[in-house]
Amino acid sequence: MPRRSRSPAVASDPVQRNRDLIFALLADPVRRRVLEMLADGQPHTATSSARHVGRRLDAVLKHLIALRDAGLVTTRPDPADSRRQLYTLASHLPVRKNEAGQTEIEFGCCLVRL
């Protein structure tokens, strides 16, 4: 039988290339709560994130690092205390309010309403 060759779909957007990773990350309720908190546009420390989601700091750090490694969250040093990092939602993820007042984050491969 002749062999069919398929050229793989290559997306220019890193989020599209990693949609399985995006879905896996969004499957975790703690990560969704962290993303919801970051959708306000303000930078947050890991400590404030842990308080917001009601989890231990080390657990929230694990989630923040996974989100950062996937390109959904960015970090920068805290100007008030260089030992800490500030976490923000990646700038390529549009956040908006819908007609019902819900916050929506567009991940390219899916839209999440929080």
Number of C-alpha atoms within 10 A of each C-alpha: 3 4 5 6 6 6 6 6 7 9 10 8 10 12 19 16 15 15 16 12 15 20 13 10 18 16 11 11 11 19 19 17 17 22 21 20 20 19 21 14 13 11 19 19 16 23 17 15 22 18 12 12 18 12 14 13 16 12 12 22 17 13 19 24 16 16 22 17 11 17 18 21 21 19 18 12 13 15 10 7 9 10 8 15 18 19 22 23 27 17 12 14 17 14 21 15 12 10 7 6 10 12 16 18 20 14 18 16 14 12 12 15 15 15
